[in-house]
């Protein structure tokens, strides 16, 4: 089973690129983020014609996540547990065969500080969301399911995952408090699929549209696939597919993928 995660930065704006990639890369499961549309506006017909079932948790103009699968999708959750007042569409979880998958769009959290220097509400929301995700991941581990939590985590786990660590030191993607919570999720016993096969610094999944970031390879690694022990035991490959980022009218992210035997 080939599973990929991709923040498409508006599925309708990026639809030709998405369909092209599905045809060329042929993932069995695609976890999409930032679809930026409500459920009924998702291009399910076009995606269906490409051979994929669709499940979405959408939101008008912002956020939104989706799961595409060649196999039937049994949705189990369309929101992250832990805060019934949270209306942002950032999480969807489903069973596909014997593997549980989740598409995650973790809050960005910037700007991290208010004018008085205190942590901003956006940043505090990010940290709370990460704590909820850790709690839910701990609960999922008790099921002993093979699961993959994939998505745009908006976290550079180390300084080697950002092109300019000094410039990003106080950014929500790199602040110690953010990284500590990401490590807490990993330390439950989850495996970062990509880093099993490539530990080289300077491997990125996101490049800003500004200042020639793509051309200069000024990127960030913020898209991750975290695997339960049962999924990690089946891991046979992983990588970053840079090809879509170099296309015309591309998303600013590119897919990260793993394969389970």
C-alpha positions as a Markdown table, in Angstrom:
| # | Residue | x | y | z |
|---|---|---|---|---|
| 1 | Unk | 0.0 | 0.0 | 0.0 |
| 2 | Unk | 1.5 | 3.3 | -1.2 |
| 3 | Unk | 0.4 | 6.2 | 1.1 |
| 4 | Unk | 1.2 | 9.8 | 0.3 |
| 5 | Unk | 0.4 | 13.1 | 2.0 |
| 6 | Unk | 0.1 | 16.4 | 0.1 |
| 7 | Unk | -1.0 | 19.9 | 1.1 |
| 8 | Unk | -2.5 | 20.9 | -2.2 |
| 9 | Unk | -3.2 | 24.6 | -1.2 |
| 10 | Unk | -6.7 | 24.6 | -2.7 |
| 11 | Unk | -7.9 | 21.4 | -4.5 |
| 12 | Unk | -9.9 | 23.3 | -7.0 |
| 13 | Unk | -7.1 | 25.6 | -8.0 |
| 14 | Unk | -4.7 | 22.7 | -8.2 |
| 15 | Unk | -7.1 | 20.1 | -9.7 |
| 16 | Unk | -5.1 | 19.6 | -13.0 |
| 17 | Unk | -1.9 | 19.0 | -11.0 |
| 18 | Unk | -3.7 | 16.6 | -8.6 |
| 19 | Unk | -5.2 | 14.6 | -11.4 |
| 20 | Unk | -1.9 | 14.5 | -13.2 |
| 21 | Unk | -0.1 | 13.3 | -10.1 |
| 22 | Unk | -2.6 | 10.6 | -9.3 |
| 23 | Unk | -2.3 | 9.3 | -12.8 |
| 24 | Unk | 1.5 | 9.3 | -12.8 |
| 25 | Unk | 2.3 | 8.4 | -9.2 |
| 26 | Unk | -0.6 | 6.0 | -8.6 |
| 27 | Unk | -0.8 | 6.2 | -4.8 |
| 28 | Unk | -3.2 | 3.7 | -3.2 |
| 29 | Unk | -4.1 | 6.3 | -0.6 |
| 30 | Unk | -3.6 | 10.1 | -0.8 |
| 31 | Unk | -4.0 | 12.3 | 2.3 |
| 32 | Unk | -4.7 | 15.9 | 1.2 |
| 33 | Unk | -4.7 | 19.0 | 3.3 |
| 34 | Unk | -5.8 | 22.6 | 2.8 |
| 35 | Unk | -8.4 | 21.6 | 0.3 |
| 36 | Unk | -10.1 | 25.0 | 1.0 |
| 37 | Unk | -13.7 | 24.0 | 0.1 |
| 38 | Unk | -16.8 | 22.6 | 1.8 |
| 39 | Unk | -17.6 | 18.9 | 1.3 |
| 40 | Unk | -20.1 | 19.4 | -1.4 |
| 41 | Unk | -17.7 | 21.5 | -3.5 |
| 42 | Unk | -14.9 | 19.0 | -3.5 |
| 43 | Unk | -14.3 | 17.7 | -7.1 |
| 44 | Unk | -15.4 | 14.1 | -6.2 |
| 45 | Unk | -16.5 | 13.3 | -9.7 |
| 46 | Unk | -13.2 | 14.2 | -11.3 |
| 47 | Unk | -11.3 | 12.3 | -8.6 |
| 48 | Unk | -13.7 | 9.4 | -8.9 |
| 49 | Unk | -13.1 | 9.2 | -12.6 |
| 50 | Unk | -9.4 | 8.9 | -11.8 |
| 51 | Unk | -10.2 | 5.7 | -9.8 |
| 52 | Unk | -10.4 | 7.0 | -6.2 |
| 53 | Unk | -13.0 | 7.0 | -3.5 |
| 54 | Unk | -13.2 | 10.2 | -1.5 |
| 55 | Unk | -13.8 | 11.3 | 2.1 |
| 56 | Unk | -13.6 | 14.9 | 3.2 |
| 57 | Unk | -13.8 | 17.2 | 6.2 |
| 58 | Unk | -14.2 | 20.6 | 4.5 |
| 59 | Unk | -14.4 | 24.2 | 5.4 |
| 60 | Unk | -15.2 | 27.2 | 3.2 |
| 61 | Unk | -12.1 | 29.0 | 1.9 |
| 62 | Unk | -9.8 | 27.7 | 4.6 |
| 63 | Unk | -8.2 | 24.5 | 6.0 |
| 64 | Unk | -10.0 | 21.3 | 5.0 |
| 65 | Unk | -8.6 | 17.7 | 4.7 |
| 66 | Unk | -9.4 | 14.7 | 2.6 |
| 67 | Unk | -8.6 | 11.0 | 2.0 |
| 68 | Unk | -8.5 | 9.5 | -1.4 |
| 69 | Unk | -8.3 | 5.8 | -1.8 |
| 70 | Unk | -8.5 | 3.1 | -4.5 |
| 71 | Unk | -10.1 | 0.9 | -1.8 |
| 72 | Unk | -13.3 | 1.6 | 0.1 |
| 73 | Unk | -13.0 | 4.2 | 2.9 |
| 74 | Unk | -14.6 | 3.7 | 6.3 |
| 75 | Unk | -14.6 | 7.1 | 8.0 |
| 76 | Unk | -14.2 | 6.9 | 11.8 |
| 77 | Unk | -13.6 | 10.5 | 12.7 |
| 78 | Unk | -14.0 | 13.8 | 10.9 |
| 79 | Unk | -12.5 | 15.9 | 13.7 |
| 80 | Unk | -9.8 | 15.6 | 16.3 |
| 81 | Unk | -11.1 | 14.7 | 19.7 |
| 82 | Unk | -10.6 | 16.8 | 22.8 |
| 83 | Unk | -12.3 | 20.1 | 22.0 |
| 84 | Unk | -16.0 | 20.1 | 20.9 |
| 85 | Unk | -15.8 | 23.9 | 20.3 |
| 86 | Unk | -13.1 | 23.6 | 17.7 |
| 87 | Unk | -14.7 | 24.3 | 14.3 |
| 88 | Unk | -11.6 | 24.2 | 12.1 |
| 89 | Unk | -11.5 | 21.3 | 9.6 |
| 90 | Unk | -8.1 | 19.9 | 10.3 |
| 91 | Unk | -8.5 | 16.1 | 10.8 |
| 92 | Unk | -10.1 | 13.1 | 9.2 |
| 93 | Unk | -9.5 | 9.4 | 10.1 |
| 94 | Unk | -10.6 | 6.3 | 8.4 |
| 95 | Unk | -10.0 | 2.5 | 8.0 |
| 96 | Unk | -8.8 | 1.4 | 4.6 |
| 97 | Unk | -8.5 | -2.4 | 4.6 |
| 98 | Unk | -6.5 | -3.3 | 7.7 |
| 99 | Unk | -4.7 | 0.1 | 7.9 |
| 100 | Unk | -6.0 | 3.2 | 9.8 |
| 101 | Unk | -5.0 | 6.5 | 8.2 |
| 102 | Unk | -5.5 | 10.1 | 9.2 |
| 103 | Unk | -5.1 | 13.3 | 7.2 |
| 104 | Unk | -3.8 | 16.1 | 9.4 |
| 105 | Unk | -3.5 | 19.8 | 8.9 |
| 106 | Unk | -1.9 | 21.0 | 12.0 |
| 107 | Unk | -2.3 | 24.7 | 12.8 |
| 108 | Unk | 0.5 | 27.0 | 11.6 |
| 109 | Unk | 0.6 | 29.2 | 14.8 |
| 110 | Unk | 2.1 | 32.3 | 13.4 |
| 111 | Unk | 2.6 | 35.0 | 14.5 |
| 112 | Unk | 3.7 | 33.4 | 17.7 |
| 113 | Unk | 3.7 | 36.6 | 19.8 |
| 114 | Unk | 1.4 | 39.5 | 20.6 |
| 115 | Unk | 2.7 | 43.1 | 20.7 |
| 116 | Unk | 3.6 | 42.7 | 24.3 |
| 117 | Unk | 5.8 | 39.7 | 23.6 |
| 118 | Unk | 3.4 | 37.1 | 25.1 |
| 119 | Unk | 2.4 | 34.0 | 23.2 |
| 120 | Unk | -0.4 | 34.8 | 20.7 |
| 121 | Unk | -3.7 | 32.9 | 20.8 |
| 122 | Unk | -2.8 | 31.4 | 17.4 |
| 123 | Unk | 0.3 | 29.9 | 18.9 |
| 124 | Unk | -1.4 | 28.7 | 22.0 |
| 125 | Unk | -4.1 | 27.1 | 19.8 |
| 126 | Unk | -1.4 | 25.2 | 17.9 |
| 127 | Unk | 0.2 | 23.9 | 21.1 |
| 128 | Unk | -3.2 | 22.8 | 22.5 |
| 129 | Unk | -4.0 | 21.1 | 19.2 |
| 130 | Unk | -0.7 | 19.2 | 19.3 |
| 131 | Unk | -1.5 | 18.1 | 22.9 |
| 132 | Unk | -4.9 | 16.8 | 21.7 |
| 133 | Unk | -3.2 | 14.9 | 18.9 |
| 134 | Unk | -0.7 | 13.3 | 21.3 |
| 135 | Unk | -3.6 | 12.2 | 23.5 |
| 136 | Unk | -5.5 | 10.7 | 20.5 |
| 137 | Unk | -2.4 | 9.0 | 19.1 |
| 138 | Unk | -1.9 | 7.4 | 22.6 |
| 139 | Unk | -5.5 | 6.1 | 22.4 |
| 140 | Unk | -5.0 | 4.8 | 18.9 |
| 141 | Unk | -1.9 | 2.8 | 20.0 |
| 142 | Unk | -4.0 | 0.9 | 22.5 |
| 143 | Unk | -6.0 | -0.5 | 19.6 |
| 144 | Unk | -2.8 | -2.1 | 18.2 |
| 145 | Unk | -3.9 | -1.1 | 14.7 |
| 146 | Unk | -1.4 | -0.4 | 12.0 |
| 147 | Unk | -1.9 | 3.3 | 11.5 |
| 148 | Unk | -0.4 | 6.2 | 9.6 |
| 149 | Unk | -0.9 | 9.8 | 10.8 |
| 150 | Unk | 0.1 | 11.8 | 7.7 |
| 151 | Unk | -0.1 | 15.4 | 6.9 |
| 152 | Unk | 1.1 | 19.0 | 7.1 |
| 153 | Unk | 2.3 | 19.2 | 10.6 |
| 154 | Unk | 3.7 | 22.7 | 10.3 |
| 155 | Unk | 6.7 | 21.6 | 12.3 |
| 156 | Unk | 10.4 | 21.5 | 11.3 |
| 157 | Unk | 11.6 | 18.8 | 13.8 |
| 158 | Unk | 15.2 | 19.9 | 13.7 |
| 159 | Unk | 17.4 | 22.7 | 12.5 |
| 160 | Unk | 18.4 | 20.5 | 9.6 |
| 161 | Unk | 14.8 | 20.6 | 8.3 |
| 162 | Unk | 14.8 | 24.4 | 7.6 |
| 163 | Unk | 17.1 | 26.2 | 5.2 |
| 164 | Unk | 17.8 | 29.1 | 7.7 |
| 165 | Unk | 17.5 | 27.9 | 11.3 |
| 166 | Unk | 18.5 | 31.3 | 12.7 |
| 167 | Unk | 15.8 | 33.2 | 10.7 |
| 168 | Unk | 13.2 | 30.7 | 11.9 |
| 169 | Unk | 14.2 | 30.4 | 15.5 |
| 170 | Unk | 11.1 | 32.2 | 16.8 |
| 171 | Unk | 8.8 | 30.9 | 14.1 |
| 172 | Unk | 5.9 | 28.6 | 15.2 |
| 173 | Unk | 7.3 | 25.9 | 13.0 |
| 174 | Unk | 10.6 | 25.8 | 14.9 |
| 175 | Unk | 10.1 | 27.2 | 18.4 |
| 176 | Unk | 11.3 | 24.8 | 21.1 |
| 177 | Unk | 7.8 | 24.5 | 22.5 |
| 178 | Unk | 6.5 | 23.3 | 19.1 |
| 179 | Unk | 9.3 | 20.8 | 18.6 |
| 180 | Unk | 8.9 | 19.5 | 22.1 |
| 181 | Unk | 5.2 | 18.6 | 21.5 |
| 182 | Unk | 6.1 | 16.9 | 18.2 |
| 183 | Unk | 8.7 | 14.8 | 19.9 |
| 184 | Unk | 6.2 | 13.9 | 22.6 |
| 185 | Unk | 4.0 | 12.5 | 19.8 |
| 186 | Unk | 6.9 | 10.5 | 18.3 |
| 187 | Unk | 8.1 | 9.3 | 21.7 |
| 188 | Unk | 4.8 | 7.4 | 22.1 |
| 189 | Unk | 6.5 | 4.9 | 19.8 |
| 190 | Unk | 5.8 | 6.4 | 16.3 |
| 191 | Unk | 8.2 | 6.2 | 13.4 |
| 192 | Unk | 8.8 | 9.0 | 10.9 |
| 193 | Unk | 8.7 | 7.0 | 7.7 |
| 194 | Unk | 10.9 | 9.3 | 5.6 |
| 195 | Unk | 13.7 | 9.5 | 8.1 |
| 196 | Unk | 14.0 | 5.7 | 8.2 |
| 197 | Unk | 15.4 | 5.9 | 4.7 |
| 198 | Unk | 17.0 | 9.3 | 4.6 |
| 199 | Unk | 18.6 | 11.2 | 7.5 |
| 200 | Unk | 20.3 | 13.8 | 5.3 |
| 201 | Unk | 19.6 | 17.4 | 6.4 |
| 202 | Unk | 18.2 | 19.8 | 3.8 |
| 203 | Unk | 15.5 | 17.5 | 2.5 |
| 204 | Unk | 12.3 | 19.6 | 2.1 |
| 205 | Unk | 8.6 | 19.3 | 1.3 |
| 206 | Unk | 7.7 | 23.0 | 1.2 |
| 207 | Unk | 9.1 | 26.0 | -0.6 |
| 208 | Unk | 7.5 | 29.5 | -0.4 |
| 209 | Unk | 6.3 | 31.2 | -3.5 |
| 210 | Unk | 8.3 | 34.3 | -2.7 |
| 211 | Unk | 12.0 | 35.2 | -3.2 |
| 212 | Unk | 12.8 | 32.3 | -5.6 |
| 213 | Unk | 12.6 | 29.8 | -2.7 |
| 214 | Unk | 12.0 | 26.9 | -5.0 |
| 215 | Unk | 14.8 | 27.8 | -7.4 |
| 216 | Unk | 17.2 | 28.4 | -4.5 |
| 217 | Unk | 16.0 | 25.2 | -2.6 |
| 218 | Unk | 15.2 | 27.4 | 0.4 |
| 219 | Unk | 12.7 | 25.0 | 1.8 |
| 220 | Unk | 11.2 | 23.4 | 5.0 |
| 221 | Unk | 10.4 | 19.8 | 5.9 |
| 222 | Unk | 7.0 | 20.2 | 7.5 |
| 223 | Unk | 5.0 | 17.3 | 6.0 |
| 224 | Unk | 5.4 | 14.0 | 7.8 |
| 225 | Unk | 4.1 | 10.4 | 8.0 |
| 226 | Unk | 4.1 | 9.0 | 11.5 |
| 227 | Unk | 3.6 | 5.3 | 11.8 |
| 228 | Unk | 2.5 | 3.0 | 14.6 |
| 229 | Unk | 4.8 | 0.1 | 15.4 |
| 230 | Unk | 2.4 | -2.2 | 13.5 |
| 231 | Unk | 2.7 | 0.0 | 10.4 |
| 232 | Unk | 6.4 | 0.5 | 10.8 |
| 233 | Unk | 7.0 | -3.2 | 10.8 |
| 234 | Unk | 5.5 | -3.2 | 7.3 |
| 235 | Unk | 7.4 | -0.2 | 6.0 |
| 236 | Unk | 9.3 | -1.0 | 2.8 |
| 237 | Unk | 10.0 | 2.5 | 1.4 |
| 238 | Unk | 9.5 | 6.2 | 1.8 |
| 239 | Unk | 10.5 | 9.4 | 0.0 |
| 240 | Unk | 9.7 | 13.0 | -1.1 |
| 241 | Unk | 8.3 | 13.4 | -4.6 |
| 242 | Unk | 9.7 | 16.8 | -5.7 |
| 243 | Unk | 8.3 | 16.6 | -9.2 |
| 244 | Unk | 4.9 | 18.3 | -8.6 |
| 245 | Unk | 6.5 | 21.4 | -7.0 |
| 246 | Unk | 8.3 | 22.2 | -10.2 |
| 247 | Unk | 5.1 | 22.3 | -12.3 |
| 248 | Unk | 3.2 | 25.4 | -13.5 |
| 249 | Unk | 0.6 | 26.6 | -10.9 |
| 250 | Unk | 2.0 | 24.2 | -8.4 |
| 251 | Unk | 1.2 | 23.9 | -4.7 |
| 252 | Unk | 3.9 | 25.3 | -2.4 |
| 253 | Unk | 4.1 | 21.8 | -0.9 |
| 254 | Unk | 5.1 | 18.5 | -2.6 |
| 255 | Unk | 4.0 | 15.0 | -1.7 |
| 256 | Unk | 5.7 | 12.8 | 0.9 |
| 257 | Unk | 5.1 | 9.1 | 0.6 |
| 258 | Unk | 5.6 | 5.7 | 2.2 |
| 259 | Unk | 4.9 | 2.2 | 1.2 |
| 260 | Unk | 3.7 | -0.6 | 3.4 |
| 261 | Unk | 4.2 | -4.3 | 2.5 |
